[in-house]
């Protein structure tokens, strides 16, 4: 199960129905996901999405290094520039399905 905090509808369409979209950290935790994906540019509480024993990947603008550093300091496993994230999205989704 993949929980994704991705408010942008266009971005959501890229997931091909392979994620449950959530609005809050508590909603993500309730899903008991294997993977959490967070659009850091549209998130007020990136630290809250860090769920114990769950892989958390964030993405955001490549120019916002402070945002990326904040997510890494919060315990995210990986933080990617937006363009790299969407290029790797099929691989990330496939890996999550294979591990489950």
Beta strands, then each sheet from edge to edge (+ up, - down):
strand 1: 2-5
strand 2: 20-21
strand 3: 35-39
strand 4: 55-60
strand 5: 78-81
sheet 1: 2+ 1+ 3+ 4+ 5+
end
